[in-house]
Amino acid sequence: MIAALAVAALKYLQAVIKAQSNSSLVPTRGAWGTALLKLRLLLAHPLQPTRFWNGLCGGMSVLDALLVAIWCSLTILYLYFEIMRAFAHIASK
């Protein structure tokens, strides 16, 4: 969900920058446009080993790996709190 919000914010910023650049006579990218472009290129970069990921799941980018890491960390965090709640319930008996 956080990643989706981040992507939506990046798309919004990109649209704002594009609208501002269309209104000027000289087309310039600006600092935000350059930063967003570099961020998008970084997140779209394929992870190594490329042939392994292509064979396993059709390719994996940095953004895909980041989303999988966030999902795994949230799952581990949820399980930790559930186990601690269960142990506290057992200890209170």
PDB file of N, CA, C and O in Angstrom:
ATOM      1  N   MET A   1       0.821  -1.182   0.000  1.00  0.00           N
ATOM      2  CA  MET A   1       0.000   0.000   0.000  1.00  0.00           C
ATOM      3  C   MET A   1       0.870   1.253   0.000  1.00  0.00           C
ATOM      4  O   MET A   1       0.583   2.218  -0.707  1.00  0.00           O
ATOM      5  N   ILE A   2       1.939   1.229   0.801  1.00  0.00           N
ATOM      6  CA  ILE A   2       2.846   2.373   0.853  1.00  0.00           C
ATOM      7  C   ILE A   2       3.532   2.549  -0.490  1.00  0.00           C
ATOM      8  O   ILE A   2       3.714   3.671  -0.962  1.00  0.00           O
ATOM      9  N   ALA A   3       3.913   1.435  -1.102  1.00  0.00           N
ATOM     10  CA  ALA A   3       4.574   1.513  -2.400  1.00  0.00           C
ATOM     11  C   ALA A   3       3.617   2.062  -3.454  1.00  0.00           C
ATOM     12  O   ALA A   3       4.027   2.828  -4.326  1.00  0.00           O
ATOM     13  N   ALA A   4       2.346   1.675  -3.376  1.00  0.00           N
ATOM     14  CA  ALA A   4       1.368   2.185  -4.335  1.00  0.00           C
ATOM     15  C   ALA A   4       1.185   3.697  -4.156  1.00  0.00           C
ATOM     16  O   ALA A   4       1.063   4.432  -5.136  1.00  0.00           O
ATOM     17  N   LEU A   5       1.168   4.148  -2.915  1.00  0.00           N
ATOM     18  CA  LEU A   5       1.063   5.584  -2.664  1.00  0.00           C
ATOM     19  C   LEU A   5       2.297   6.319  -3.168  1.00  0.00           C
ATOM     20  O   LEU A   5       2.190   7.420  -3.709  1.00  0.00           O
ATOM     21  N   ALA A   6       3.462   5.716  -2.992  1.00  0.00           N
ATOM     22  CA  ALA A   6       4.692   6.336  -3.477  1.00  0.00           C
ATOM     23  C   ALA A   6       4.694   6.436  -4.998  1.00  0.00           C
ATOM     24  O   ALA A   6       5.107   7.452  -5.557  1.00  0.00           O
ATOM     25  N   VAL A   7       4.234   5.385  -5.662  1.00  0.00           N
ATOM     26  CA  VAL A   7       4.166   5.405  -7.123  1.00  0.00           C
ATOM     27  C   VAL A   7       3.164   6.460  -7.591  1.00  0.00           C
ATOM     28  O   VAL A   7       3.417   7.178  -8.559  1.00  0.00           O
ATOM     29  N   ALA A   8       2.023   6.552  -6.897  1.00  0.00           N
ATOM     30  CA  ALA A   8       1.027   7.559  -7.258  1.00  0.00           C
ATOM     31  C   ALA A   8       1.580   8.967  -7.065  1.00  0.00           C
ATOM     32  O   ALA A   8       1.330   9.853  -7.883  1.00  0.00           O
ATOM     33  N   ALA A   9       2.332   9.174  -5.986  1.00  0.00           N
ATOM     34  CA  ALA A   9       2.931  10.492  -5.749  1.00  0.00           C
ATOM     35  C   ALA A   9       3.955  10.824  -6.824  1.00  0.00           C
ATOM     36  O   ALA A   9       4.025  11.963  -7.287  1.00  0.00           O
ATOM     37  N   LEU A  10       4.754   9.831  -7.227  1.00  0.00           N
ATOM     38  CA  LEU A  10       5.735  10.058  -8.282  1.00  0.00           C
ATOM     39  C   LEU A  10       5.053  10.384  -9.610  1.00  0.00           C
ATOM     40  O   LEU A  10       5.503  11.261 -10.348  1.00  0.00           O
ATOM     41  N   LYS A  11       3.963   9.673  -9.910  1.00  0.00           N
ATOM     42  CA  LYS A  11       3.225   9.953 -11.138  1.00  0.00           C
ATOM     43  C   LYS A  11       2.626  11.354 -11.102  1.00  0.00           C
ATOM     44  O   LYS A  11       2.636  12.058 -12.112  1.00  0.00           O
ATOM     45  N   TYR A  12       2.102  11.766  -9.940  1.00  0.00           N
ATOM     46  CA  TYR A  12       1.536  13.102  -9.802  1.00  0.00           C
ATOM     47  C   TYR A  12       2.612  14.166 -10.000  1.00  0.00           C
ATOM     48  O   TYR A  12       2.404  15.143 -10.719  1.00  0.00           O
ATOM     49  N   LEU A  13       3.760  13.971  -9.361  1.00  0.00           N
ATOM     50  CA  LEU A  13       4.850  14.926  -9.527  1.00  0.00           C
ATOM     51  C   LEU A  13       5.323  14.983 -10.971  1.00  0.00           C
ATOM     52  O   LEU A  13       5.654  16.054 -11.481  1.00  0.00           O
ATOM     53  N   GLN A  14       5.354  13.851 -11.616  1.00  0.00           N
ATOM     54  CA  GLN A  14       5.766  13.815 -13.013  1.00  0.00           C
ATOM     55  C   GLN A  14       4.773  14.589 -13.878  1.00  0.00           C
ATOM     56  O   GLN A  14       5.180  15.320 -14.782  1.00  0.00           O
ATOM     57  N   ALA A  15       3.470  14.436 -13.609  1.00  0.00           N
ATOM     58  CA  ALA A  15       2.459  15.160 -14.376  1.00  0.00           C
ATOM     59  C   ALA A  15       2.552  16.657 -14.139  1.00  0.00           C
ATOM     60  O   ALA A  15       2.400  17.443 -15.074  1.00  0.00           O
ATOM     61  N   VAL A  16       2.799  17.061 -12.894  1.00  0.00           N
ATOM     62  CA  VAL A  16       2.926  18.485 -12.578  1.00  0.00           C
ATOM     63  C   VAL A  16       4.135  19.073 -13.285  1.00  0.00           C
ATOM     64  O   VAL A  16       4.056  20.155 -13.867  1.00  0.00           O
ATOM     65  N   ILE A  17       5.247  18.363 -13.234  1.00  0.00           N
ATOM     66  CA  ILE A  17       6.460  18.848 -13.884  1.00  0.00           C
ATOM     67  C   ILE A  17       6.264  18.912 -15.398  1.00  0.00           C
ATOM     68  O   ILE A  17       6.734  19.844 -16.050  1.00  0.00           O
ATOM     69  N   LYS A  18       5.574  17.924 -15.951  1.00  0.00           N
ATOM     70  CA  LYS A  18       5.326  17.918 -17.392  1.00  0.00           C
ATOM     71  C   LYS A  18       4.421  19.085 -17.779  1.00  0.00           C
ATOM     72  O   LYS A  18       4.644  19.718 -18.811  1.00  0.00           O
ATOM     73  N   ALA A  19       3.407  19.378 -16.970  1.00  0.00           N
ATOM     74  CA  ALA A  19       2.517  20.504 -17.256  1.00  0.00           C
ATOM     75  C   ALA A  19       3.279  21.825 -17.171  1.00  0.00           C
ATOM     76  O   ALA A  19       3.053  22.728 -17.976  1.00  0.00           O
ATOM     77  N   GLN A  20       4.182  21.937 -16.193  1.00  0.00           N
ATOM     78  CA  GLN A  20       4.962  23.162 -16.068  1.00  0.00           C
ATOM     79  C   GLN A  20       5.928  23.317 -17.223  1.00  0.00           C
ATOM     80  O   GLN A  20       6.144  24.429 -17.705  1.00  0.00           O
ATOM     81  N   SER A  21       6.510  22.226 -17.671  1.00  0.00           N
ATOM     82  CA  SER A  21       7.470  22.325 -18.769  1.00  0.00           C
ATOM     83  C   SER A  21       6.762  22.602 -20.089  1.00  0.00           C
ATOM     84  O   SER A  21       7.350  23.214 -20.981  1.00  0.00           O
ATOM     85  N   ASN A  22       5.511  22.164 -20.232  1.00  0.00           N
ATOM     86  CA  ASN A  22       4.763  22.448 -21.454  1.00  0.00           C
ATOM     87  C   ASN A  22       4.371  23.922 -21.542  1.00  0.00           C
ATOM     88  O   ASN A  22       4.221  24.464 -22.637  1.00  0.00           O
ATOM     89  N   SER A  23       4.205  24.570 -20.383  1.00  0.00           N
ATOM     90  CA  SER A  23       3.777  25.959 -20.403  1.00  0.00           C
ATOM     91  C   SER A  23       4.931  26.923 -20.698  1.00  0.00           C
ATOM     92  O   SER A  23       4.687  28.068 -21.078  1.00  0.00           O
ATOM     93  N   SER A  24       6.167  26.487 -20.531  1.00  0.00           N
ATOM     94  CA  SER A  24       7.299  27.371 -20.801  1.00  0.00           C
ATOM     95  C   SER A  24       7.710  27.271 -22.270  1.00  0.00           C
ATOM     96  O   SER A  24       7.418  26.286 -22.948  1.00  0.00           O
ATOM     97  N   LEU A  25       8.385  28.303 -22.739  1.00  0.00           N
ATOM     98  CA  LEU A  25       8.814  28.321 -24.136  1.00  0.00           C
ATOM     99  C   LEU A  25      10.010  27.416 -24.383  1.00  0.00           C
ATOM    100  O   LEU A  25      10.121  26.802 -25.444  1.00  0.00           O
ATOM    101  N   VAL A  26      10.904  27.334 -23.407  1.00  0.00           N
ATOM    102  CA  VAL A  26      12.089  26.499 -23.537  1.00  0.00           C
ATOM    103  C   VAL A  26      11.837  25.201 -22.760  1.00  0.00           C
ATOM    104  O   VAL A  26      11.665  25.235 -21.541  1.00  0.00           O
ATOM    105  N   PRO A  27      11.814  24.058 -23.456  1.00  0.00           N
ATOM    106  CA  PRO A  27      11.551  22.808 -22.738  1.00  0.00           C
ATOM    107  C   PRO A  27      12.760  22.397 -21.895  1.00  0.00           C
ATOM    108  O   PRO A  27      13.809  22.039 -22.432  1.00  0.00           O
ATOM    109  N   THR A  28      12.605  22.450 -20.594  1.00  0.00           N
ATOM    110  CA  THR A  28      13.656  22.009 -19.676  1.00  0.00           C
ATOM    111  C   THR A  28      13.075  20.967 -18.746  1.00  0.00           C
ATOM    112  O   THR A  28      11.876  20.954 -18.471  1.00  0.00           O
ATOM    113  N   ARG A  29      13.929  20.106 -18.273  1.00  0.00           N
ATOM    114  CA  ARG A  29      13.476  19.048 -17.390  1.00  0.00           C
ATOM    115  C   ARG A  29      13.408  19.520 -15.949  1.00  0.00           C
ATOM    116  O   ARG A  29      12.485  19.144 -15.227  1.00  0.00           O
ATOM    117  N   GLY A  30      14.334  20.311 -15.522  1.00  0.00           N
ATOM    118  CA  GLY A  30      14.342  20.801 -14.158  1.00  0.00           C
ATOM    119  C   GLY A  30      14.936  19.779 -13.206  1.00  0.00           C
ATOM    120  O   GLY A  30      15.191  18.631 -13.571  1.00  0.00           O
ATOM    121  N   ALA A  31      15.149  20.226 -11.976  1.00  0.00           N
ATOM    122  CA  ALA A  31      15.775  19.362 -10.978  1.00  0.00           C
ATOM    123  C   ALA A  31      14.861  18.207 -10.585  1.00  0.00           C
ATOM    124  O   ALA A  31      15.317  17.071 -10.447  1.00  0.00           O
ATOM    125  N   TRP A  32      13.564  18.494 -10.403  1.00  0.00           N
ATOM    126  CA  TRP A  32      12.649  17.425 -10.000  1.00  0.00           C
ATOM    127  C   TRP A  32      12.474  16.404 -11.118  1.00  0.00           C
ATOM    128  O   TRP A  32      12.413  15.203 -10.856  1.00  0.00           O
ATOM    129  N   GLY A  33      12.393  16.860 -12.328  1.00  0.00           N
ATOM    130  CA  GLY A  33      12.243  15.937 -13.452  1.00  0.00           C
ATOM    131  C   GLY A  33      13.445  15.031 -13.606  1.00  0.00           C
ATOM    132  O   GLY A  33      13.305  13.841 -13.891  1.00  0.00           O
ATOM    133  N   THR A  34      14.623  15.593 -13.418  1.00  0.00           N
ATOM    134  CA  THR A  34      15.841  14.789 -13.501  1.00  0.00           C
ATOM    135  C   THR A  34      15.899  13.775 -12.363  1.00  0.00           C
ATOM    136  O   THR A  34      16.276  12.622 -12.570  1.00  0.00           O
ATOM    137  N   ALA A  35      15.524  14.208 -11.162  1.00  0.00           N
ATOM    138  CA  ALA A  35      15.536  13.300 -10.010  1.00  0.00           C
ATOM    139  C   ALA A  35      14.513  12.179 -10.189  1.00  0.00           C
ATOM    140  O   ALA A  35      14.799  11.019  -9.892  1.00  0.00           O
ATOM    141  N   LEU A  36      13.315  12.530 -10.678  1.00  0.00           N
ATOM    142  CA  LEU A  36      12.295  11.502 -10.903  1.00  0.00           C
ATOM    143  C   LEU A  36      12.712  10.534 -11.997  1.00  0.00           C
ATOM    144  O   LEU A  36      12.459   9.333 -11.902  1.00  0.00           O
ATOM    145  N   LEU A  37      13.344  11.052 -13.024  1.00  0.00           N
ATOM    146  CA  LEU A  37      13.817  10.180 -14.097  1.00  0.00           C
ATOM    147  C   LEU A  37      14.874   9.208 -13.579  1.00  0.00           C
ATOM    148  O   LEU A  37      14.837   8.020 -13.898  1.00  0.00           O
ATOM    149  N   LYS A  38      15.809   9.708 -12.788  1.00  0.00           N
ATOM    150  CA  LYS A  38      16.842   8.826 -12.230  1.00  0.00           C
ATOM    151  C   LYS A  38      16.233   7.799 -11.288  1.00  0.00           C
ATOM    152  O   LYS A  38      16.660   6.644 -11.279  1.00  0.00           O
ATOM    153  N   LEU A  39      15.236   8.199 -10.491  1.00  0.00           N
ATOM    154  CA  LEU A  39      14.570   7.261  -9.577  1.00  0.00           C
ATOM    155  C   LEU A  39      13.820   6.190 -10.357  1.00  0.00           C
ATOM    156  O   LEU A  39      13.888   5.010 -10.014  1.00  0.00           O
ATOM    157  N   ARG A  40      13.110   6.591 -11.399  1.00  0.00           N
ATOM    158  CA  ARG A  40      12.384   5.614 -12.210  1.00  0.00           C
ATOM    159  C   ARG A  40      13.335   4.646 -12.889  1.00  0.00           C
ATOM    160  O   ARG A  40      13.059   3.448 -12.953  1.00  0.00           O
ATOM    161  N   LEU A  41      14.453   5.152 -13.397  1.00  0.00           N
ATOM    162  CA  LEU A  41      15.431   4.272 -14.036  1.00  0.00           C
ATOM    163  C   LEU A  41      16.061   3.320 -13.026  1.00  0.00           C
ATOM    164  O   LEU A  41      16.309   2.154 -13.336  1.00  0.00           O
ATOM    165  N   LEU A  42      16.319   3.816 -11.819  1.00  0.00           N
ATOM    166  CA  LEU A  42      16.889   2.958 -10.786  1.00  0.00           C
ATOM    167  C   LEU A  42      15.910   1.857 -10.396  1.00  0.00           C
ATOM    168  O   LEU A  42      16.305   0.699 -10.266  1.00  0.00           O
ATOM    169  N   LEU A  43      14.641   2.203 -10.210  1.00  0.00           N
ATOM    170  CA  LEU A  43      13.652   1.210  -9.797  1.00  0.00           C
ATOM    171  C   LEU A  43      13.334   0.215 -10.910  1.00  0.00           C
ATOM    172  O   LEU A  43      12.913  -0.907 -10.627  1.00  0.00           O
ATOM    173  N   ALA A  44      13.527   0.602 -12.163  1.00  0.00           N
ATOM    174  CA  ALA A  44      13.249  -0.299 -13.280  1.00  0.00           C
ATOM    175  C   ALA A  44      14.453  -1.147 -13.668  1.00  0.00           C
ATOM    176  O   ALA A  44      14.341  -2.010 -14.538  1.00  0.00           O
ATOM    177  N   HIS A  45      15.603  -0.917 -13.037  1.00  0.00           N
ATOM    178  CA  HIS A  45      16.821  -1.659 -13.371  1.00  0.00           C
ATOM    179  C   HIS A  45      16.651  -3.132 -13.010  1.00  0.00           C
ATOM    180  O   HIS A  45      16.228  -3.440 -11.896  1.00  0.00           O
ATOM    181  N   PRO A  46      16.972  -4.049 -13.923  1.00  0.00           N
ATOM    182  CA  PRO A  46      16.829  -5.480 -13.609  1.00  0.00           C
ATOM    183  C   PRO A  46      17.887  -5.950 -12.623  1.00  0.00           C
ATOM    184  O   PRO A  46      19.039  -5.518 -12.656  1.00  0.00           O
ATOM    185  N   LEU A  47      17.461  -6.844 -11.749  1.00  0.00           N
ATOM    186  CA  LEU A  47      18.382  -7.388 -10.748  1.00  0.00           C
ATOM    187  C   LEU A  47      19.244  -8.487 -11.352  1.00  0.00           C
ATOM    188  O   LEU A  47      18.838  -9.175 -12.289  1.00  0.00           O
ATOM    189  N   GLN A  48      20.424  -8.636 -10.803  1.00  0.00           N
ATOM    190  CA  GLN A  48      21.338  -9.687 -11.214  1.00  0.00           C
ATOM    191  C   GLN A  48      21.080 -10.918 -10.358  1.00  0.00           C
ATOM    192  O   GLN A  48      20.697 -10.711  -9.206  1.00  0.00           O
ATOM    193  N   PRO A  49      21.230 -12.110 -10.749  1.00  0.00           N
ATOM    194  CA  PRO A  49      21.527 -12.587 -12.086  1.00  0.00           C
ATOM    195  C   PRO A  49      20.275 -12.540 -12.960  1.00  0.00           C
ATOM    196  O   PRO A  49      19.250 -13.130 -12.618  1.00  0.00           O
ATOM    197  N   THR A  50      20.360 -11.853 -14.062  1.00  0.00           N
ATOM    198  CA  THR A  50      19.207 -11.576 -14.910  1.00  0.00           C
ATOM    199  C   THR A  50      18.597 -12.847 -15.496  1.00  0.00           C
ATOM    200  O   THR A  50      17.375 -12.986 -15.539  1.00  0.00           O
ATOM    201  N   ARG A  51      19.439 -13.770 -15.946  1.00  0.00           N
ATOM    202  CA  ARG A  51      18.906 -15.002 -16.551  1.00  0.00           C
ATOM    203  C   ARG A  51      18.173 -15.847 -15.523  1.00  0.00           C
ATOM    204  O   ARG A  51      17.180 -16.495 -15.855  1.00  0.00           O
ATOM    205  N   PHE A  52      18.644 -15.853 -14.280  1.00  0.00           N
ATOM    206  CA  PHE A  52      17.961 -16.601 -13.218  1.00  0.00           C
ATOM    207  C   PHE A  52      16.560 -16.045 -12.999  1.00  0.00           C
ATOM    208  O   PHE A  52      15.588 -16.800 -12.962  1.00  0.00           O
ATOM    209  N   TRP A  53      16.454 -14.713 -12.853  1.00  0.00           N
ATOM    210  CA  TRP A  53      15.139 -14.106 -12.598  1.00  0.00           C
ATOM    211  C   TRP A  53      14.237 -14.216 -13.812  1.00  0.00           C
ATOM    212  O   TRP A  53      13.027 -14.381 -13.656  1.00  0.00           O
ATOM    213  N   ASN A  54      14.784 -14.130 -15.017  1.00  0.00           N
ATOM    214  CA  ASN A  54      13.965 -14.312 -16.220  1.00  0.00           C
ATOM    215  C   ASN A  54      13.391 -15.715 -16.284  1.00  0.00           C
ATOM    216  O   ASN A  54      12.232 -15.902 -16.652  1.00  0.00           O
ATOM    217  N   GLY A  55      14.202 -16.699 -15.927  1.00  0.00           N
ATOM    218  CA  GLY A  55      13.720 -18.077 -15.949  1.00  0.00           C
ATOM    219  C   GLY A  55      12.753 -18.386 -14.823  1.00  0.00           C
ATOM    220  O   GLY A  55      11.835 -19.188 -14.990  1.00  0.00           O
ATOM    221  N   LEU A  56      12.953 -17.757 -13.683  1.00  0.00           N
ATOM    222  CA  LEU A  56      12.127 -18.062 -12.519  1.00  0.00           C
ATOM    223  C   LEU A  56      10.783 -17.354 -12.566  1.00  0.00           C
ATOM    224  O   LEU A  56       9.744 -17.982 -12.364  1.00  0.00           O
ATOM    225  N   CYS A  57      10.792 -16.051 -12.831  1.00  0.00           N
ATOM    226  CA  CYS A  57       9.526 -15.293 -12.742  1.00  0.00           C
ATOM    227  C   CYS A  57       9.360 -14.270 -13.850  1.00  0.00           C
ATOM    228  O   CYS A  57       8.535 -13.365 -13.721  1.00  0.00           O
ATOM    229  N   GLY A  58      10.104 -14.379 -14.916  1.00  0.00           N
ATOM    230  CA  GLY A  58       9.945 -13.439 -16.012  1.00  0.00           C
ATOM    231  C   GLY A  58      10.682 -12.133 -15.812  1.00  0.00           C
ATOM    232  O   GLY A  58      10.396 -11.157 -16.506  1.00  0.00           O
ATOM    233  N   GLY A  59      11.611 -12.087 -14.896  1.00  0.00           N
ATOM    234  CA  GLY A  59      12.391 -10.882 -14.646  1.00  0.00           C
ATOM    235  C   GLY A  59      11.991 -10.201 -13.349  1.00  0.00           C
ATOM    236  O   GLY A  59      10.828 -10.245 -12.947  1.00  0.00           O
ATOM    237  N   MET A  60      12.960  -9.569 -12.695  1.00  0.00           N
ATOM    238  CA  MET A  60      12.689  -8.866 -11.450  1.00  0.00           C
ATOM    239  C   MET A  60      13.480  -7.564 -11.444  1.00  0.00           C
ATOM    240  O   MET A  60      14.687  -7.544 -11.689  1.00  0.00           O
ATOM    241  N   SER A  61      12.769  -6.485 -11.157  1.00  0.00           N
ATOM    242  CA  SER A  61      13.416  -5.181 -11.086  1.00  0.00           C
ATOM    243  C   SER A  61      13.686  -4.835  -9.629  1.00  0.00           C
ATOM    244  O   SER A  61      13.302  -5.573  -8.722  1.00  0.00           O
ATOM    245  N   VAL A  62      14.349  -3.710  -9.418  1.00  0.00           N
ATOM    246  CA  VAL A  62      14.640  -3.252  -8.064  1.00  0.00           C
ATOM    247  C   VAL A  62      13.339  -2.969  -7.321  1.00  0.00           C
ATOM    248  O   VAL A  62      13.228  -3.270  -6.133  1.00  0.00           O
ATOM    249  N   LEU A  63      12.346  -2.388  -8.013  1.00  0.00           N
ATOM    250  CA  LEU A  63      11.053  -2.107  -7.389  1.00  0.00           C
ATOM    251  C   LEU A  63      10.358  -3.399  -6.975  1.00  0.00           C
ATOM    252  O   LEU A  63       9.766  -3.459  -5.897  1.00  0.00           O
ATOM    253  N   ASP A  64      10.418  -4.432  -7.810  1.00  0.00           N
ATOM    254  CA  ASP A  64       9.824  -5.721  -7.462  1.00  0.00           C
ATOM    255  C   ASP A  64      10.478  -6.292  -6.204  1.00  0.00           C
ATOM    256  O   ASP A  64       9.786  -6.774  -5.308  1.00  0.00           O
ATOM    257  N   ALA A  65      11.799  -6.238  -6.138  1.00  0.00           N
ATOM    258  CA  ALA A  65      12.512  -6.756  -4.970  1.00  0.00           C
ATOM    259  C   ALA A  65      12.182  -5.949  -3.723  1.00  0.00           C
ATOM    260  O   ALA A  65      12.057  -6.509  -2.634  1.00  0.00           O
ATOM    261  N   LEU A  66      12.040  -4.642  -3.876  1.00  0.00           N
ATOM    262  CA  LEU A  66      11.678  -3.792  -2.739  1.00  0.00           C
ATOM    263  C   LEU A  66      10.290  -4.143  -2.230  1.00  0.00           C
ATOM    264  O   LEU A  66      10.078  -4.217  -1.020  1.00  0.00           O
ATOM    265  N   LEU A  67       9.343  -4.359  -3.135  1.00  0.00           N
ATOM    266  CA  LEU A  67       7.989  -4.729  -2.717  1.00  0.00           C
ATOM    267  C   LEU A  67       7.964  -6.093  -2.031  1.00  0.00           C
ATOM    268  O   LEU A  67       7.253  -6.271  -1.042  1.00  0.00           O
ATOM    269  N   VAL A  68       8.721  -7.047  -2.537  1.00  0.00           N
ATOM    270  CA  VAL A  68       8.791  -8.370  -1.904  1.00  0.00           C
ATOM    271  C   VAL A  68       9.416  -8.261  -0.521  1.00  0.00           C
ATOM    272  O   VAL A  68       8.957  -8.920   0.412  1.00  0.00           O
ATOM    273  N   ALA A  69      10.457  -7.442  -0.370  1.00  0.00           N
ATOM    274  CA  ALA A  69      11.096  -7.265   0.939  1.00  0.00           C
ATOM    275  C   ALA A  69      10.142  -6.608   1.933  1.00  0.00           C
ATOM    276  O   ALA A  69      10.099  -6.999   3.100  1.00  0.00           O
ATOM    277  N   ILE A  70       9.382  -5.620   1.484  1.00  0.00           N
ATOM    278  CA  ILE A  70       8.405  -4.966   2.368  1.00  0.00           C
ATOM    279  C   ILE A  70       7.324  -5.963   2.779  1.00  0.00           C
ATOM    280  O   ILE A  70       6.935  -6.020   3.946  1.00  0.00           O
ATOM    281  N   TRP A  71       6.844  -6.743   1.824  1.00  0.00           N
ATOM    282  CA  TRP A  71       5.808  -7.737   2.119  1.00  0.00           C
ATOM    283  C   TRP A  71       6.310  -8.775   3.127  1.00  0.00           C
ATOM    284  O   TRP A  71       5.598  -9.122   4.070  1.00  0.00           O
ATOM    285  N   CYS A  72       7.530  -9.265   2.928  1.00  0.00           N
ATOM    286  CA  CYS A  72       8.092 -10.249   3.857  1.00  0.00           C
ATOM    287  C   CYS A  72       8.306  -9.653   5.242  1.00  0.00           C
ATOM    288  O   CYS A  72       8.024 -10.309   6.245  1.00  0.00           O
ATOM    289  N   SER A  73       8.798  -8.429   5.311  1.00  0.00           N
ATOM    290  CA  SER A  73       9.030  -7.813   6.622  1.00  0.00           C
ATOM    291  C   SER A  73       7.719  -7.558   7.359  1.00  0.00           C
ATOM    292  O   SER A  73       7.657  -7.735   8.575  1.00  0.00           O
ATOM    293  N   LEU A  74       6.672  -7.149   6.648  1.00  0.00           N
ATOM    294  CA  LEU A  74       5.376  -6.955   7.305  1.00  0.00           C
ATOM    295  C   LEU A  74       4.779  -8.277   7.774  1.00  0.00           C
ATOM    296  O   LEU A  74       4.143  -8.334   8.826  1.00  0.00           O
ATOM    297  N   THR A  75       4.979  -9.334   7.001  1.00  0.00           N
ATOM    298  CA  THR A  75       4.498 -10.651   7.412  1.00  0.00           C
ATOM    299  C   THR A  75       5.231 -11.130   8.657  1.00  0.00           C
ATOM    300  O   THR A  75       4.603 -11.648   9.580  1.00  0.00           O
ATOM    301  N   ILE A  76       6.538 -10.966   8.697  1.00  0.00           N
ATOM    302  CA  ILE A  76       7.319 -11.367   9.871  1.00  0.00           C
ATOM    303  C   ILE A  76       6.921 -10.547  11.088  1.00  0.00           C
ATOM    304  O   ILE A  76       6.805 -11.084  12.190  1.00  0.00           O
ATOM    305  N   LEU A  77       6.713  -9.252  10.897  1.00  0.00           N
ATOM    306  CA  LEU A  77       6.284  -8.387  11.995  1.00  0.00           C
ATOM    307  C   LEU A  77       4.923  -8.813  12.525  1.00  0.00           C
ATOM    308  O   LEU A  77       4.719  -8.855  13.738  1.00  0.00           O
ATOM    309  N   TYR A  78       3.990  -9.128  11.633  1.00  0.00           N
ATOM    310  CA  TYR A  78       2.668  -9.588  12.053  1.00  0.00           C
ATOM    311  C   TYR A  78       2.769 -10.894  12.842  1.00  0.00           C
ATOM    312  O   TYR A  78       2.156 -11.035  13.901  1.00  0.00           O
ATOM    313  N   LEU A  79       3.542 -11.843  12.323  1.00  0.00           N
ATOM    314  CA  LEU A  79       3.690 -13.120  13.026  1.00  0.00           C
ATOM    315  C   LEU A  79       4.341 -12.939  14.388  1.00  0.00           C
ATOM    316  O   LEU A  79       3.960 -13.612  15.346  1.00  0.00           O
ATOM    317  N   TYR A  80       5.308 -12.050  14.491  1.00  0.00           N
ATOM    318  CA  TYR A  80       5.967 -11.796  15.770  1.00  0.00           C
ATOM    319  C   TYR A  80       4.959 -11.296  16.803  1.00  0.00           C
ATOM    320  O   TYR A  80       4.927 -11.792  17.929  1.00  0.00           O
ATOM    321  N   PHE A  81       4.140 -10.323  16.427  1.00  0.00           N
ATOM    322  CA  PHE A  81       3.175  -9.786  17.383  1.00  0.00           C
ATOM    323  C   PHE A  81       2.085 -10.799  17.729  1.00  0.00           C
ATOM    324  O   PHE A  81       1.610 -10.826  18.864  1.00  0.00           O
ATOM    325  N   GLU A  82       1.687 -11.624  16.776  1.00  0.00           N
ATOM    326  CA  GLU A  82       0.699 -12.655  17.068  1.00  0.00           C
ATOM    327  C   GLU A  82       1.259 -13.707  18.024  1.00  0.00           C
ATOM    328  O   GLU A  82       0.564 -14.156  18.935  1.00  0.00           O
ATOM    329  N   ILE A  83       2.508 -14.096  17.816  1.00  0.00           N
ATOM    330  CA  ILE A  83       3.130 -15.086  18.704  1.00  0.00           C
ATOM    331  C   ILE A  83       3.320 -14.501  20.096  1.00  0.00           C
ATOM    332  O   ILE A  83       3.081 -15.189  21.089  1.00  0.00           O
ATOM    333  N   MET A  84       3.743 -13.248  20.187  1.00  0.00           N
ATOM    334  CA  MET A  84       3.898 -12.612  21.507  1.00  0.00           C
ATOM    335  C   MET A  84       2.553 -12.477  22.217  1.00  0.00           C
ATOM    336  O   MET A  84       2.484 -12.622  23.437  1.00  0.00           O
ATOM    337  N   ARG A  85       1.496 -12.206  21.476  1.00  0.00           N
ATOM    338  CA  ARG A  85       0.156 -12.111  22.069  1.00  0.00           C
ATOM    339  C   ARG A  85      -0.295 -13.472  22.568  1.00  0.00           C
ATOM    340  O   ARG A  85      -0.907 -13.571  23.632  1.00  0.00           O
ATOM    341  N   ALA A  86       0.004 -14.534  21.803  1.00  0.00           N
ATOM    342  CA  ALA A  86      -0.367 -15.872  22.223  1.00  0.00           C
ATOM    343  C   ALA A  86       0.417 -16.295  23.466  1.00  0.00           C
ATOM    344  O   ALA A  86      -0.146 -16.917  24.366  1.00  0.00           O
ATOM    345  N   PHE A  87       1.705 -15.967  23.526  1.00  0.00           N
ATOM    346  CA  PHE A  87       2.490 -16.308  24.707  1.00  0.00           C
ATOM    347  C   PHE A  87       2.011 -15.526  25.931  1.00  0.00           C
ATOM    348  O   PHE A  87       1.994 -16.062  27.039  1.00  0.00           O
ATOM    349  N   ALA A  88       1.631 -14.289  25.742  1.00  0.00           N
ATOM    350  CA  ALA A  88       1.124 -13.489  26.866  1.00  0.00           C
ATOM    351  C   ALA A  88      -0.196 -14.065  27.357  1.00  0.00           C
ATOM    352  O   ALA A  88      -0.470 -14.060  28.557  1.00  0.00           O
ATOM    353  N   HIS A  89      -1.023 -14.565  26.425  1.00  0.00           N
ATOM    354  CA  HIS A  89      -2.283 -15.166  26.812  1.00  0.00           C
ATOM    355  C   HIS A  89      -2.054 -16.463  27.587  1.00  0.00           C
ATOM    356  O   HIS A  89      -2.745 -16.733  28.568  1.00  0.00           O
ATOM    357  N   ILE A  90      -1.086 -17.261  27.146  1.00  0.00           N
ATOM    358  CA  ILE A  90      -0.762 -18.515  27.861  1.00  0.00           C
ATOM    359  C   ILE A  90      -0.174 -18.228  29.220  1.00  0.00           C
ATOM    360  O   ILE A  90      -0.489 -18.923  30.186  1.00  0.00           O
ATOM    361  N   ALA A  91       0.674 -17.219  29.321  1.00  0.00           N
ATOM    362  CA  ALA A  91       1.323 -16.891  30.595  1.00  0.00           C
ATOM    363  C   ALA A  91       0.335 -16.331  31.607  1.00  0.00           C
ATOM    364  O   ALA A  91       0.551 -16.457  32.813  1.00  0.00           O
ATOM    365  N   SER A  92      -0.743 -15.714  31.138  1.00  0.00           N
ATOM    366  CA  SER A  92      -1.706 -15.127  32.067  1.00  0.00           C
ATOM    367  C   SER A  92      -2.632 -16.165  32.657  1.00  0.00           C
ATOM    368  O   SER A  92      -3.349 -15.848  33.607  1.00  0.00           O
ATOM    369  N   LYS A  93      -2.662 -17.379  32.153  1.00  0.00           N
ATOM    370  CA  LYS A  93      -3.535 -18.436  32.694  1.00  0.00           C
ATOM    371  C   LYS A  93      -2.983 -19.056  33.917  1.00  0.00           C
ATOM    372  O   LYS A  93      -3.601 -19.957  34.485  1.00  0.00           O
TER     373      LYS A  93
END
